[in-house]
Amino acid sequence: MSDKNDPLAVAASPAGAFATADTGKDDAPMTSEQADELAALSKEHGEAFDQSLTQDAAAARIEELKAKG
């Protein structure tokens, strides 16, 4: 029986070939650079600046506001 916490056992299993490292980026708060850019874009477009966004959500919101022109 393989142990999912054993990196060698996981790598040896068929599913181990698809294992990826969890970087934690999905829930990491936006960077200060993202906050600065998003704050400026939000102000420029007269929209609220949500400082609680994650890095991924902030990146998406920045692209959305940039697309508005």
PEQUI-V371750 format. One record per residue. RES is the residue in one letter. D_FIRST is the distance of its C-alpha to the first C-alpha in Angstrom with 2 decimals. Layout:
RES	D_FIRST
RES	D_FIRST
This chain:
M	0.00
S	3.82
D	6.68
K	9.59
N	12.03
D	11.30
P	13.83
L	12.78
A	9.23
V	11.16
A	13.92
A	12.05
S	10.82
P	13.80
A	14.34
G	14.50
A	17.71
F	19.30
A	18.28
T	21.48
A	22.54
D	23.90
T	27.44
G	28.61
K	31.69
D	31.45
D	32.72
A	34.56
P	38.27
M	40.68
T	42.08
S	45.66
E	46.72
Q	45.37
A	47.10
D	50.37
E	50.29
L	49.28
A	51.96
A	54.60
L	53.62
S	53.50
K	56.94
E	58.30
H	57.27
G	58.26
E	54.79
A	52.85
F	50.58
D	47.23
Q	46.08
S	42.77
L	41.23
T	37.99
Q	38.16
D	37.12
A	39.53
A	42.30
A	41.92
A	42.21
R	45.21
I	46.91
E	46.65
E	47.96
L	50.95
K	51.67
A	51.77
K	54.48
G	56.66
